[in-house]
Amino acid sequence: MNILAVDCYFEHGNVSTDEFGSSITFLDYDVIIWDPNFTLSSYEADRTSSTYRGIKNLSEKDSTTIQYDIKRRKNEIKELFKLGRTVIVFMAPNQISYYHTGEKQFSGTGKNRVTTNIVNQIDLLSILPQKLNVTEAKGSNIDCRASEPFKSFFTTNKKHFQYEAYFNQTTGSPLYFVKGTDRAVGSYLKIENGNLLFIPTFADDDDEDLQKGFIDSVIVLVDELKRSTGDFEQPSWSKEFILPDETEKNKQLDVLEKELASILEKINQQKEEIYMIEGYKILFTGSGRALEIQVAKVFEELGFNVEEGLPGRDDLIISWKDKVSVVEVKGVSKSAAEKHAAQLEKWVSTYFESHDLMPKGILVVNAFKDVVLDKRVEDDFPSQMITYSEKRDHCLISGLQLLCLYIDCLKNPEKKEECLNELLNTNGIYDKYNWKEIIKIN
C-alpha cells in the first residue's frame, strides 16, 4: 500500500512525504494523509501587508500559485474517490487566507497617490468535496462512539490523538467526540468508491516507533474498510427484491431518522441562537478584529449604515439619518489612552478633507479587557484624555456601555431614536447605564 503524507511526516517504509504545492500527483497513491494545519505556512505572505483583517494575506506570486494548487488538488481528490482510494485529513480549523485578485484601486494624485490591491478569500479545505463548518479548539480528552474498524483504530492511537477543531454541524458519520459533548472531532464519509476520514491530529513527538505504529494502524483500517464492503456495491436492481422484514425495518428507520433530524435541527438552532447571544459579550471581553466586527454588528442592528474604513485607517464609518460618524475601536489591557483619541481625530480630519463634511468622532474602547468584568474598578478613560476629547467633540464610550445601549433599545424600541440622538450628541464620556442592572452575575 502506497501512502503519501502531505505536510506531515511519518517514518515508515510505505510512506512518502511531500508538500501540498508539490508537483507530485496524489493519483500515484492508495492513501493520502493530509495535515492542513501546516499547509498555509509554505505560501509566502505579502511583504508590505502580511495580514488583512487578521488573516494571512498572500504575496502576489503565491496568490497565483495557491489558486492553481487548490484547483489541481481538488480534481485529484475527486479522481481518487472514483478510484476507490482513501483520504485521511487531520482535523483543522478554517484554513482561509487572502489572495490578490489582480485588481487595483487608486486614490489621490501625485505623491499622495495610494494604490490598493483588491483581495479575496480562498480556503484550502475547498479541495474536499464536503464543505466544512468547524470551530478551532484544542484538547486531547476524546470519546470514541464508533463501531469497527474505527473503534480499534482509535484504541491503538488514542493516547496520541489531539484535536485542533471540532465540527459545528454533523458531517458524515461522526466517530470521535470531545469528551462528554456532542462536538465531533472525527468523522467518516463514503464518497463514490472511496473513503474520506477526518481524525484528530496524531502527536508523535518525532518518535519513529510511534510513527510506524500509527501507519500500521492506518493500513489495517484501510484494509478493513475494503473488506467490509468487499469493494462491492449492490447493483441498483437489487432494490427490486425485498427480503423478509426488510420493508418494515426500513419504515422504522425512516421514522427514527425523521425524528432525529427534527431534534438535531432544533438543537442546532438553539445552539446557534445561544452562540449569537454570547457573541455580544465580545464588547466587554474582546479586542482586535473580533471586537471591530461585533461593534459594527451592533451599530447595524441599531439602524446605522455601516461601512468599513480603508485598511490602516478608521475602523468604521457609520451614518444615521443625516449624521455621519467615524468610529475607532480598541480593546486594551489597561485604560484607554490619549493616543487613541489622537488617532480618532486624525481619521475625523481625513474624512473632512475627503468629503467636506465634519463627522462625529466616536471612540469605542474595551478597557481592562483581561480583568473579570465585576473586578474592573479603574476608569476606562483617564482625565487628561477626557479634556483632549471634549475640545474636539469626541464621544468616548466603553464596549460595555454600547452593549447596554443596544439592549435598552431592543427592550424599549420606542426610545431608540432618543437614545441614538443622545449618543451622537455626547461630548466626552457616555456613561448612562449601570451595567449591573442589565447584566446578571451568575
C-alpha positions, 0 to 999 in steps of 0.5 A: 500500500502506497501512502503519501503524507502531505505536510506531515511526516511519518517514518515508515517504509510505505510512506512518502512525504511531500508538500501540498504545492508539490508537483507530485500527483496524489493519483500515484497513491492508495492513501493520502494523509493530509495535515492542513494545519501546516499547509498555509505556512509554505505560501509566502505572505505579502511583504508590505501587508502580511495580514488583512483583517487578521488573516494571512494575506498572500504575496502576489506570486503565491496568490497565483500559485495557491489558486492553481494548487487548490484547483489541481488538488481538488480534481485529484481528490475527486479522481481518487474517490472514483478510484476507490482510494482513501483520504485521511485529513487531520482535523483543522480549523478554517484554513482561509487566507487572502489572495490578490485578485489582480485588481487595483484601486487608486486614490489621490494624485501625485505623491499622495497617490495610494494604490490598493490591491483588491483581495479575496478569500480562498480556503484550502479545505475547498479541495474536499468535496464536503464543505466544512463548518468547524470551530478551532479548539484544542484538547486531547480528552476524546470519546470514541462512539464508533463501531469497527474498524474505527473503534480499534483504530482509535484504541491503538492511537488514542493516547496520541490523538489531539484535536485542533477543531471540532465540527459545528454541524454533523458531517458524515458519520461522526466517530470521535467526540470531545469528551462528554459533548456532542462536538465531533472531532472525527468523522467518516464519509463514503464518497463514490468508491472511496473513503474520506476520514477526518481524525484528530491530529496524531502527536508523535513527538518525532518518535519513529516507533510511534510513527510506524505504529500509527501507519500500521494502524492506518493500513489495517483500517484501510484494509478493513474498510475494503473488506467490509464492503468487499469493494462491492456495491449492490447493483441498483436492481437489487432494490427490486427484491425485498427480503423478509422484514426488510420493508418494515425495518426500513419504515422504522428507520425512516421514522427514527431518522425523521425524528432525529433530524427534527431534534438535531435541527432544533438543537442546532438552532438553539445552539446557534441562537445561544452562540449569537447571544454570547457573541455580544459579550465580545464588547466587554471581553474582546479586542482586535478584529473580533471586537471591530466586527461585533461593534459594527454588528451592533451599530447595524442592528441599531439602524446605522449604515455601516461601512468599513474604513480603508485598511490602516485607517478608521475602523468604521464609518457609520451614518444615521439619518443625516449624521455621519460618524467615524468610529475607532475601536480598541480593546486594551489591557489597561485604560484607554489612552490619549493616543487613541483619541489622537488617532480618532481625530486624525481619521475625523480630519481625513474624512473632512478633507475627503468629503467636506463634511465634519463627522462625529468622532466616536471612540469605542474602547474595551478597557481592562479587557483581561480583568473579570468584568465585576473586578474592573474598578479603574476608569476606562478613560483617564482625565487628561484624555477626557479634556483632549476629547471634549475640545474636539467633540469626541464621544468616548464610550466603553464596549460595555456601555454600547452593549447596554445601549443596544439592549435598552433599545431592543427592550424599549424600541420606542426610545431608540431614536432618543437614545441614538440622538443622545449618543451622537450628541455626547461630548466626552464620556457616555456613561448612562447605564449601570451595567449591573442592572442589565447584566446578571452575575451568575 
